[in-house]
Amino acid sequence: MQRLARNGGTAGLLRWLAGRAGGWAGIAGSDGTLLSASGAPPSGPLSAPADVPDVPRLIAEGVRALTERGALAYSHDTGAHTVLLFPLPGPPGSPGPHDPRDPGEPHAEDRGATPLLAVVTPRPVAAGLATLLADVLMPLSLCREAEAVERKRRRVDLAESRGREAVLHLLMTGQLSIAQQVAGALRPRLPDPVRVCVVECPGGSRDEVARVCAEADGGQSWIVRCPVYARHLILVSPDGGAAIDEAVAALVNRCVVGVSERVPLADTATGYRQAFHALAVAREVPGRHVRFGAAPEPALVVGTAGRRWAEALLTPLLTHVPRRAQDPGSQELAATAASWLAFSSHATDHLKVHRNTLAARLRLIGELLGLDLHRLADQAALDLALRIRATPAPVRTPDPGRANDHTGGQRDGGAAPGHANGAAHDLDEVLRRPAVQEWALRQLAPVAGAAEETLRTWLRCEGRLGPTAAELGISVPGARKRLTRLEAVLQRSLLRPPSARYDLWLALRARETAAAEATS
């Protein structure tokens, strides 16, 4: 009994009892409800006979008789079998074994049922069985109480995990003040400025890696289990703290870590994208940890013209008023667009919505903005506009030789479309700014020749592997290998969202507009 209580818990003891009784063993509530059972007993000489009777009915009848008589134990012969009932020690309604299927839901035994040990055994009852059952009551009760404590601990952990996930979601959507208010009840407090780390854990070890991360930096980091990727941990760490990436990569075998630049807390979404890109590179290096290389965000170099363009493009979305109270408002639609652009179809996990809900919201967003969200060009334009809007402190850098920032040319087939109301500035005009041109050159500097042709083809094929492979005349695995090599060269993630494809499309478009202007 002691060995089973330590190693198998309630389930192990019940299986053992069923084998010793040659029948069935389980836990029942005071209303006759079966709360847990032994399942199939082990094979061998102690196996239960095939003609075990209707157990739920027998147990319900036995519990009813025990209650009516006010007895402390019950035994009833049914012809071929005997039903034995013993109340378990402990307070009424003490919870039962942990249900691993949903740790967040209250267990059936947590709702006030008084537990009883129930055994159905063939007649005649084996000698000493009643004494054995009386002896097992205490270890069985202790096992159940220990499992109840563990289940409650899991519920607390789950509640805290979901709270931290909610705070991260608020940070990613730019709702800084609300995130700080919610985080005030948890520890540690949100730091500012921060470095964002993305830790890719070996399969099934995320909880253990989270503990290692907390110990490695003395509990200073805000640790969140990624709602999108089941093997990822997201750490929002204070700038200047311990080198968490090196420590975790050294302590946990096969752990990979990507770290962002130093960013303001309000720019956590940018830090996450940087850390995710660094993670793609870290998978290919021996040390398994990489810090994001210095590269300005496009939202920081677009100037006042870019901000006016973004404002004009997003105005129909940001001023949208839903027709019904239950329909999504402008803020919810903007968060949906940002999540989908970052995580693609995984946005359903990030937003906790059904895929049909996501599809309906995206259709509405496209209609409001006059964009075709199936086109990479329109996706890149919307992504840039949302990032410009989320930039906390816009940099207003005047363009040399440009006294006015206004629409200068007509949109052609390759440019991202403006909104149908005609108020949006042309994206090509924004991409012609010298600061944006310099940014584009830095983005594309590592690629040339065949690598650039692969990149151009992939972007022209809307970032899809199949059409890219067909146009290049190679297999899909071959196209994937080329793009994986490009990830290492560019130090950006391409194949898994958040992908750098929007930035690369904008960089190529900026270079094309500059070349067209030079030849005109």
Helices and strands as residue ranges (DSSP letters): H 2-7, H 9-21, E 24-28, E 34-37, H 55-69, E 74-77, E 81-87, G 108-111, E 116-122, H 129-172, H 176-183, E 194-200, H 206-216, E 222-225, E 232-238, H 244-251, E 256-259, G 265-267, H 268-282, E 289-291, G 298-300, H 303-318, H 330-343, G 344-346, H 347-351, H 355-369, H 376-390, H 427-431, H 434-444, H 450-460, H 465-472, H 476-490, H 501-519
